[in-house]
Amino acid sequence: MRPYFNGANADTANSNASWVTVKDFAIRGLYTEAHLPAVLESKFGVKIAMNRSSIVSVKKLSNGIAYIMNASGISVQEKIPVVYIEGESPYSFSVPSSATVFYRNE
């Protein structure tokens, strides 16, 4: 995720990229290894493919279970959603006096 995050310095960029990488691994509910579904959905709506063969170890925590995996089940397309910005019926523009904006009325 590092190429998608630029900051004032390398530490800020790395921190932002690290946060975006790990935040989607937070899952609501408790799933034991025996009852682990093939696909989980994170708190933020990202689908995580769970391959049981890639689980290296299981750590029991005070608030849940952490699965240490050797491969991530999240695709880049899931982490970076497509956003469409459309201006179908503009009613005003913020235009500097030195520019001209042409737009279609119909």
Beta strands, then each sheet from edge to edge (+ up, - down):
strand 1: 39-41
strand 2: 47-49
strand 3: 55-61
strand 4: 64-69
sheet 1: 1+ 2-
sheet 2: 3+ 4-
end
